[in-house]
Structures are given as structure tokens and as C-alpha cells.
Amino acid sequence: MSHQLLVADVLARVEAVREDMVDVRRELHAHPELGWHEVRTTELLEKRLVEAGLSPRVLPTGTGLICDIGSGDTCVALRADIDALPVPDGVEAPWRSTLDGVAHACGHDVHTAALLGAALVLAGMARDGQLDRRVRVIFQPAEEVMPGGALGVIAAGGLDGVRRIYGVHCDPRLQVGQVGLRVGALTAAADRILARLTGPGGHTSRPHLTADLVYALATLVSELPAALSRRVDPRAGMSLVWGRITAGSAANAIPSRGEAEGTLRCLDANAWRLAEELIPSLAAQIVRPYGVSVDTEVTHGVPPVVNDPTAIGILQNAVQQTLGSSAVAQTDQSLGGEDFAWYLEDIPGAMARLGVRPPTQETAADLHTPGFDPSEEAITVGTTLLTTTALLD
């Protein structure tokens, strides 16, 4: 089959599953499941893949699955994340979340429907003798749970024999039909930082006779990010931002305990690893003059997603061949975390930004917010991109 006929065949096959995949996305959106609890989602995916004549394998964790299509000694992998977020669904639609406080507010339902569509298209090509390679589809659980379900996929042999891996992620900054590409760091490393301060406590009228824990906590919150900025190469893009500060219960009592919790994000993997030892040391130095103790926990999340140049070149070729050169968009680095990075620690690959902003809107609600409402046209774009990428690699 000539290249022109192959592209035309892919586009026709994608169009044939388009409405079905929109229905799948709506079913997933109406019944979201948090990380490690994606039982209903996994059962739906397994059923659809088996109906297509495939042999999916549910992961040992009980949710998520892996499925190979075609044959060959090595293969290319395509990955989608399947979990939802503990965020209320603020979008009024017939397929609104039926579970209070849980929604697909990051677009994983779109990712999953797009990959299922690609799997069905590739399965059809394999039945018709038009697939000359092996493609592995990975429906991964628990992307939103640190350090991420990707580690479970890898432990289960999900990358065995895989030479490159690809994924997509919704981007409300890009209009539907656009695909954002970037060589190098795309996302940041993301860790959870928890600092627990302890002291003797006392009366606010006599701070000199005790240890002013609240003052020490406030000093830590303001000075630790600044101290990090002077101990780490500024090109690493390290950012420590606090999200929770807790101490005390009365206006005239100095508490004996307090906590600060936040996230550390970094675009450089070496600086990210350095921070695990540096943060506790700096925190202890900052609070020492105030006579309190600090116990600092650094919970590793994920490394940065670093896109391979060859993989980005293949994605760009896939976009140009099927969507046109104007669909290729440059995308900025993000300090968001994404556990797709764990795959790229082992093998080369790349993640693309999938435009989901409706063309009638100049702006759209951001990821992880109740109002996030991606255009369903992005499902077809994602299916086309993933399918063509697997065929061109």
C-alpha cells in the first residue's frame, strides 16, 4: 500500500470509530474512578479490546491493562492514563459525573478514548494484513497518585521489547486540531514537601521563655524557597510553593506543633535529585535560631518528562501527514508533573500536547478545575495522531 493510500485508509478507519469513541468518553466521564480504583474503566476497556479480537492483560494491581497488536520482535508503545481526580464536576452535560467530588478534570477520559480508538483501528489493520509491526497499548492506572502508576506498568514488564513510547495530554491553551510539540523537558519533576515543627509551646506574653514556633514556621515558609534558589543552578527551574500551613488553636497560646506542606517542582533531573538531601539540611538551619525542631519529609513524585528528538520528529511527521503542517504548535515547558516521565527514564519517547479548546472560545478552563470541558473533537485528533505515529515509527 502506498503512503498516500495508507494515510487515507487510517483517516477512514478513524472516522468509522469516531462516534463510538465519543460515546466511550462520555461513559467514562459519567463514571470516573480515582487512582488504583479504576475497576469499571478497566472492565470496559478489556471488553472492547476482546471484542476486537485482541488479548489484553490486566495489570497485577487489578486495574489498567496492556495489549499487544500485530507481531514483531520489538514494538512501539502508546500510553493513556485512565484515572480521575478528586475534583467536583462543574460542567452541565448529560454525561456529567455521577460521583460527587470526582471528575475527569484532567482529560484522562479523552486520552483513554483516543487510545482505545487507535487500538481498534490498528486491530482492524492487523486483521486486514496491513500492520507490519507490533504495537503495545498501555492503559495505565493512577497517574494522579505519587509516584505514579507508570512504575507498576514497568514492574509488570510493560516496556519489555519496546523501543519507543508515545502519549498525549490535553492542553486547554491550544485550540482543538492543534498538537503541541517540544524537544527536551516538557514537564517538571514534582515532589511533596512536608515540614513538621515541634517546640515546648507557651504563652504569647512570654515568647522569650519558650520557642516561638509560629514565628519559626513563618520564617521557614518564606526563607526555604529563597535559600533553595541560591543553592541550585537557576537554570534548573526549581520552584517550592506551599499549599498548606497549620499551627495553633488559640490567639494567646504559642503552639507546640506546626506543619507546612507544599510541592517542589524542577525542570532538571540532577537538581531534582540533589533537593532530597538539600531541603532537610536547609530547613534545620533556618529554624535552629528559634529553638524549635523540624522534621522534613521529601516524597519523590516523578522526574521531568524529557522528550526525545527522534520521537518528536516522528510525532511531527504524523501531524503533518494527517492534520497538516499548520496543526503543529510549539508548546512551553510546564511545571506540572506527569508520571509518563518514568517510561522515559528507561526508553526514549515523547508526549504531545493535544489541543482541546473549542474553536468558539478564546480561553478555556484550566486542567484540574471543575470547569474543565474539552472539545470532543480532540478524541478524533488523538486517535489519528496515535495511530499514525505507531505506523511511522
Salt bridges, closest charged atoms under 4 A:
ASP9 OD2 - ARG13 NE 2.83
GLU15 OE2 - ARG18 NE 3.17
GLU19 OE2 - ARG18 NH2 3.85
ASP20 OD2 - ARG48 NH2 2.35
GLU27 OE2 - HIS31 ND1 3.59
GLU27 OE2 - ARG40 NH1 2.63
GLU51 OE2 - LYS47 NZ 2.57
GLU51 OE1 - ARG48 NE 3.62
ASP68 OD2 - ARG134 NH1 2.73
ASP68 OD1 - ARG136 NE 2.66
ASP81 OD2 - ARG79 NH1 3.66
ASP81 OD2 - HIS108 NE2 3.19
ASP81 OD1 - HIS111 ND1 2.70
ASP83 OD1 - HIS108 ND1 3.10
ASP89 OD2 - HIS29 NE2 2.84
GLU92 OE2 - ARG96 NH1 2.47
ASP109 OD2 - ARG25 NE 2.81
ASP109 OD2 - HIS29 ND1 2.83
ASP128 OD2 - ARG13 NH2 2.66
ASP132 OD1 - ARG133 NE 3.05
GLU143 OE1 - HIS108 NE2 3.58
GLU144 OE2 - HIS108 NE2 3.45
GLU144 OE2 - HIS368 NE2 3.41
ASP171 OD2 - ARG173 NH2 2.94
ASP191 OD2 - HIS300 ND1 3.11
ASP233 OD2 - ARG235 NH2 2.74
GLU259 OE2 - ARG196 NE 3.33
GLU259 OE1 - ARG244 NH2 2.77
GLU261 OE2 - ARG192 NE 2.54
GLU261 OE1 - ARG244 NE 2.85
GLU276 OE1 - HIS300 NE2 3.15
GLU297 OE2 - ARG196 NH1 2.65
GLU338 OE2 - ARG79 NH2 2.78
GLU338 OE1 - HIS169 NE2 3.88
ASP339 OD1 - ARG79 NH2 2.67
GLU345 OE1 - ARG273 NH2 3.09
GLU376 OE2 - ARG25 NH1 3.01
GLU376 OE1 - ARG26 NH2 2.75
ASP393 OD1 - ARG163 NE 3.00
ASP393 OD2 - ARG164 NE 2.72
